[in-house]
Amino acid sequence: MSTVAAFDIQRDDLSDPRVAAFLEEHLQDMRRVSPPESVHALDLDGLRQPEVAFWTLWHGDGDTRLLVGTGALKSLDTGHAEVKSMRLHTAWRGHGLATRILEHLMAHARTTGTQRLSLETGSQPFFAPARALYERHGFAPCPPFGHYREDPASCFYTRCL
């Protein structure tokens, strides 16, 4: 059995305190490496909006169940959504799990009629693995979309599905 097979992705309502703590770590990282005006990560309230669908990646079951990663899609308009809150616990990076989350998000987007996915990520070295992941999955650099504006601390990507 592969490492990836022991994991479960589920739609999440953001009520589990472990999810809140995981996302708070995500926000802390974003604030640590990005200028304040360039932090675009959604907090819990932002992720609870009706236009956002949120998933968690878990390992194990029962009392040993561990939250390993998250990912979300935010509907921008008919046929266009944004990838948000992609994060893996540092101990689980390098095992293909980010790919698994991203592929899950892309598959869900296809089933809901989304034709284009876009995203914003940082330009700093901290974000190099994320940029490489998105490029491996067919995302190409693009101009800012939606409410975003040109920002030297941001990179924008898009791809058709």
Disulfide bonds with the S-S distance in Angstrom:
none
